[in-house]
């Protein structure tokens, strides 16, 4: 799951090692807000070359959820 940590760290402008455990809600990460969530979605869509559904975007509550969306989209491709 290093890719997810790298994306989140890039969105938050911090080091991947400073991110909390994967089960931590994104909303509890210091500096996280709705704009950061949108930035993460846009970064993921750009990397995956696919649009995420509204359902997938709403389901991304934890770092683990983001990884799950990545796995699902990769399997669908």
N, C-alpha and C positions, 0 to 999 in steps of 0.2 A: 503494500500500500504506500510505498514511498512517493509515487506520483501524486497521489491525493495530498499528501503532506506538502509536497513542493508547490502544488497549485494554491493550497490554502496559505502557505507561507508567503507566496508571491502576492496574493490578494491582500493579505494583512501586512505586507512589508516587514516580515520578521524571519527568523531562522526556523527551518522545519523542526529542529530539536526543541524549540521553545513551545511548540503546540501541545495541548493537553492530550490525554488518552482518547482513543477513538470513540468511546462511548459518550464523551462529553458533548452536550448540546452545543451547536454552533453559537447560539445566542449567549452562551456563558463564556465564550472566548473573548478576552479583552480586545476591545476595538471593533467587535463585530456589530454590524448594523445591517439594515435592509440594502443599503448601497453595496456593502461588501458581498452580500448574498447575490445581488444582480451581477456584480463583477465576476464572482465565481461561476455563475451560470454561463455568462458570455464566454469566459475562458474555456470552460468545459465544451461548450458548443463549438467554439473555434477549433479546439484540439480534436474533437471527435468528428468534425465536419458534418454534424447532425444537430437538429433542433431537439431540445428536450421538451417533453409535454408538460403542461401545467401541473399535472398530477405528480410527475417526477420531481419537478422543482419544489412543490410543496412538501414532498416526502423527504427532502434532504434536510434533516434536522440535526444529525450528528455527522462526524467525520466518516464513520462507518457507513452511514446512509449514502454519502457521496460516493464512496467506493463501490457500494452496491449498484448505484446507477451506472457507474462506469463499466462494471462487469456486465450488467444487463445489456447496455448499449453495444458493447464489444461483441457479446454473444449474438445479438440481433444483426450485426453487420455482415 
